[in-house]
């Protein structure tokens, strides 16, 4: 399960929020390995990453280690880098 943004529930009504929470509870062990699974499933990546440690940093490192091509967009300096 890939969650695109943590505040997604703010766009949902109460029933959808409750259903989302139930799904997360059932998938807790899968959710914890989402970064690895995303990298494994991807043939290439697009990473918007400001250099700070966290989940995106983890994906960035895994893409490098896996030798998968990706484009890194740094929102701080508005530059992009092709990592092939």
VENZI-V976967 format. One record per helix or strand of 2 or more residues. SS is the DSSP state (H for helix, E for strand). FROM is the first residue (numbers start at 1). TO is the last residue. Records with the same first field share a line. If there is no record, write none. Layout:
# VENZI-V976967
SS->FROM-TO, FROM-TO
This chain:
# VENZI-V976967
H->6-11, 14-26, 28-31, 34-41, 55-66
E->44-48, 69-74, 79-83
